[in-house]
């Protein structure tokens, strides 16, 4: 069970702060059922309620600073996604995003980045699918790393690059 004040990752909502564990006083809702009251960190005007008894499948604890540092160090060694064909591309991208896992998001970013570079070298445009999932993966990864590292989200990408360039990674 998660505690008030912890940061968690909740599917498409990204990194959230557990603000409370409470019951809901709404008609048609079991008022004995407990819910996590989550505040998405980068969407301050929204609130998410997740039933405590179903949270095991949809929530995970956000990574720590040490785990973030280890992840950044491992980025050069994280393998690309083995893509088989264009027909199953979106399905594969969705699986990696739904994994709710930082390493999978890094794999997605690296794979799509190289796909984009190869397309540009061949004189082709970057596909909308690649752009969409690249942005989703970056948003998810950088949001979580931002909180773990105590850095603004818009500085995380350059921080990662500097760590890799400096050999700290």
N, C-alpha and C positions, 0 to 999 in steps of 0.2 A: 504494500500500500504506500502511496506517495504521501508526502507531508506538506503542510502549508509552507510556502516559501521556497519550495524546490522548483527547479526548471525541468520541464518535460517536453518531449516532442510529441505532437499530436497530428498525425497525417498531414493534410494540406494546410493546416493552420500554422505549421512550423513550431518554433520554440514558444512555449507558453509558461507563465508563472502560475503555480497552484496557489490561488488566492484563498481558497476555503474548501472545506469538505462539508457539505450541507445537504439538507433535504429540500425538496421543492414544495411550495405550498400553492399548487395549481390544481384546478379541477381536472379530473381525468388522469391525474398522475399519482402513482403510489407514493404517498407522502412519508412512507417509512424507508424508501429506497434512498441511499446516499449517492451524492453526485460530487465530482470534482468541479469546482468553479475555476475555470482557466481563463487567464488574460493573455491573449497573443501579444508577445513583446513588440512586434513591429506593426501591429494593427490595434492601436490603443482604444479605439472606439467599439471594439467587439468583445463579447464574452461568450465562452463556450462551456456548456454543461455536459459532462461525460459521466455516465453511471459508473460508480466504483466497481460494481460486479462485472462489468464488461470491459473495463479499461485495460486488462491484461493483454488483449489482442491489439489495441489501438494506441496505447501510450508506452513510452519508454523514458527513462531518466536521461536528461541531456548529458553530454560528455563533460568531463572535468577538464581543467586546464592541462593537466598532465596527459590525458588522453588526446586532447587537441594537439599538443606539442608532438606527441608520438605519431599521430595521424599525419601531420605536416611533414615530419621527417621521413615518413614512409611513402609519400606521394610519388617520388621518382620510380619506386619499385612496384607500385600498384598497377596491375595489368589492365590492358584495354578489354572492352567487352568483345567477346567473339561474336561478330555479326555474321549471320548466314546469308540473308537476302533482304532486299528492300521491302518485300511483302510483309515480313514479320517485324520490321523495324519499330513501329509504334508499340506493338505488344511488348517487345523487349525493353524499350525505354520505360514503359509504364511499370513493368516488373521491377526495374531498378529503382524507380522513384518510390514505389509502394513499399519497398523493402525497409524504408525509413531508417537507412543506415548510411552514415557518413562516407564509409569506404565505397559503397555502391554509387553514391553521388559523385565522388571523385572519379570513379571509373567512367561514369556517364559523361562528365565534363571533359575528361581526357579524350575519350573516344569521339565525341561529337566535335571537339576542337580539331582533331586530326582530319575528320571527315570534311569539315568546313574548309580547312587549308587545302586538302586535295581537290575539292570541287573548284575552289578559286584558281588553283594552279592549272586546272584543265579548262578554265574559262567558263565554268558553270556558276550559277547562282547558288547561294546557300538556301537549303530548303526551309520552308516554314516549320516543318516538323522538327528539324534539327534546332532551329532557333528557339522554338517554344520549350523543348525539353532541356536545352542548354541553360536557358534562363531559369527554369524551374529548379534545376539541380544547383545552380549557383545561389539562388535565393535561399534554398533550404540549407545548403552547406554553410554559406557565409553567415546566415542568421545564427545558426548554432555555434559556429566558431566565434562569432562576435561576443556572445554571452560568456562562453568558456574562457576566452582570452581577455575579456574586459576591454575590448576595442570596438570603436564604431564599425558598424557593418560595412560601410563604404571604404574602410581602410583594410579590410581583411584580405582582399585579393592581392594588394601590393605587399602586405606583410608576408603572405605565403611566398610570393615571388622573391622577396628579399631573403627569406630564410633559405630557399632553395639555391639562390644565386650565391649567398654567402657560405654555403656549405654547412649551415646549421641544420639543414634538413638531411 
